[in-house]
């Protein structure tokens, strides 16, 4: 599978692309553009928190053998460097991931997965792998994993 460039239109069924594009307005005496309400955040109980993830860079071709989803809350990944990362998502059919797709960010984009969206693990392709992550903090099972057999080969 070859990853496609990440775009808001192509990614919309799975979540939102976080990027400084589209409508904005000036704040801070005109020195700052604000791009407001960029993601459809959603949670069932708990609260939203901001965590930092540091993931080891991977390389293409990438062997993806695990998808996961979070039934109790959306999850957003905001890179803290300008390095591209791989985004893997799939539709759900009867509790199983189907029709996987892979996207490649341009290095300045983040993603916000809708609640219950199957997605791959954090997969930076270069740099430090440092991300700010906004997701649900709270009790209860908020992680489902699915082992892919055979794995997806992306590259």
C-alpha positions as CSV (number, residue, x, y, z in Angstrom):
1,X,0.0,0.0,0.0
2,X,1.3,3.4,-0.9
3,X,0.5,6.3,1.5
4,X,-1.5,9.2,0.0
5,X,-0.9,12.8,0.9
6,X,-3.0,13.8,3.9
7,X,-5.8,16.2,3.1
8,X,-8.9,17.3,5.1
9,X,-11.3,15.9,2.5
10,X,-9.8,12.5,2.2
11,X,-9.4,12.1,6.0
12,X,-12.8,13.5,7.0
13,X,-14.5,10.0,7.6
14,X,-11.8,9.2,10.2
15,X,-11.3,12.6,11.8
16,X,-9.8,16.0,11.2
17,X,-6.5,17.3,9.8
18,X,-4.9,19.9,12.1
19,X,-3.2,22.6,10.1
20,X,-3.0,26.3,9.8
21,X,-5.1,26.7,6.7
22,X,-8.6,28.0,5.9
23,X,-10.5,30.8,7.7
24,X,-8.7,32.6,10.5
25,X,-8.9,35.9,12.4
26,X,-6.3,38.2,13.8
27,X,-5.6,38.4,17.6
28,X,-2.8,39.8,19.7
29,X,-2.9,43.2,18.2
30,X,-2.9,41.7,14.7
31,X,0.3,39.7,15.1
32,X,-1.3,36.3,15.3
33,X,-3.7,34.3,13.1
34,X,-6.2,32.2,15.1
35,X,-7.5,29.0,13.4
36,X,-10.4,28.1,15.7
37,X,-12.2,24.9,16.4
38,X,-10.1,22.6,14.2
39,X,-11.2,19.2,15.6
40,X,-14.4,17.4,16.5
41,X,-13.4,16.5,20.0
42,X,-15.7,14.0,21.7
43,X,-15.6,12.0,24.9
44,X,-17.8,9.7,27.1
45,X,-17.1,10.5,30.7
46,X,-13.7,11.5,32.1
47,X,-12.0,14.7,30.9
48,X,-9.6,15.8,28.1
49,X,-5.9,16.0,29.0
50,X,-2.7,16.9,27.2
51,X,0.1,14.4,27.3
52,X,3.5,14.3,25.5
53,X,4.5,11.2,23.5
54,X,8.0,10.5,22.3
55,X,7.9,7.8,19.6
56,X,10.9,6.2,17.9
57,X,11.1,7.1,14.2
58,X,10.3,4.3,11.8
59,X,11.1,3.8,8.1
60,X,9.3,3.0,4.9
61,X,8.4,0.4,3.9
62,X,6.6,0.1,7.3
63,X,5.1,-3.2,8.5
64,X,1.9,-2.4,10.4
65,X,0.6,-5.4,12.4
66,X,-1.6,-3.6,15.0
67,X,-4.6,-1.2,14.8
68,X,-6.3,0.3,17.8
69,X,-9.3,2.5,18.7
70,X,-10.6,4.4,21.6
71,X,-14.4,3.9,22.2
72,X,-14.7,6.5,25.0
73,X,-12.9,9.5,23.4
74,X,-11.4,11.1,20.4
75,X,-7.6,11.4,20.2
76,X,-5.5,14.2,18.7
77,X,-1.8,14.1,17.7
78,X,0.0,17.4,17.2
79,X,3.7,17.1,16.1
80,X,6.2,19.3,18.0
81,X,8.6,19.3,15.0
82,X,8.2,19.8,11.3
83,X,8.9,16.1,10.5
84,X,6.4,14.0,8.5
85,X,4.6,11.0,10.0
86,X,2.6,8.2,8.7
87,X,-1.2,8.0,9.5
88,X,-3.0,4.6,9.1
89,X,-6.7,4.4,9.5
90,X,-9.5,1.8,8.7
91,X,-13.2,1.7,8.6
92,X,-15.1,-0.5,11.1
93,X,-17.2,-3.5,10.0
94,X,-18.7,-5.6,12.7
95,X,-16.0,-4.6,15.3
96,X,-13.1,-5.3,12.9
97,X,-11.0,-2.8,10.9
98,X,-11.5,-3.0,7.1
99,X,-10.5,-1.1,4.0
100,X,-7.3,0.4,5.5
101,X,-5.9,3.6,4.2
102,X,-2.5,5.2,4.8
103,X,-1.7,9.0,4.7
104,X,1.6,10.9,4.8
105,X,1.6,14.3,6.6
106,X,3.6,17.1,5.1
107,X,5.4,17.7,8.4
108,X,3.3,20.6,9.6
109,X,0.0,18.7,9.9
110,X,-1.5,16.9,12.9
111,X,-4.5,14.6,13.1
112,X,-7.5,14.2,15.4
113,X,-9.1,10.8,15.2
114,X,-12.8,10.6,15.8
115,X,-14.0,8.5,18.8
116,X,-13.9,4.7,17.9
117,X,-11.8,5.1,14.7
118,X,-9.4,2.3,14.0
119,X,-5.9,3.7,13.6
120,X,-2.2,2.7,13.6
121,X,0.2,3.5,16.3
122,X,2.2,6.7,16.3
123,X,4.6,6.4,13.4
124,X,7.1,9.3,12.9
125,X,9.4,8.9,9.9
126,X,12.1,11.3,11.1
127,X,13.2,13.6,13.8
128,X,12.6,13.4,17.6
129,X,9.1,11.8,17.4
130,X,7.8,14.3,19.9
131,X,4.0,14.9,19.9
132,X,1.4,16.7,22.1
133,X,-1.5,14.3,22.4
134,X,-5.0,15.5,23.5
135,X,-7.2,12.6,24.6
136,X,-9.5,11.2,27.3
137,X,-8.2,10.8,30.8
138,X,-10.5,8.7,33.1
139,X,-11.5,5.3,34.3
140,X,-12.9,2.6,32.1
141,X,-11.7,0.6,29.1
142,X,-10.8,3.1,26.4
143,X,-8.5,0.9,24.2
144,X,-9.3,-1.9,21.8
145,X,-6.5,-3.5,19.8
146,X,-6.7,-5.6,16.7
147,X,-3.8,-7.7,15.4
148,X,-3.5,-7.7,11.6
149,X,-2.7,-11.1,10.0
150,X,-1.2,-10.6,7.5
151,X,0.3,-7.2,8.4
152,X,-0.1,-4.2,6.1
153,X,3.1,-3.2,4.2
154,X,3.2,0.5,3.6
155,X,5.8,2.1,1.5
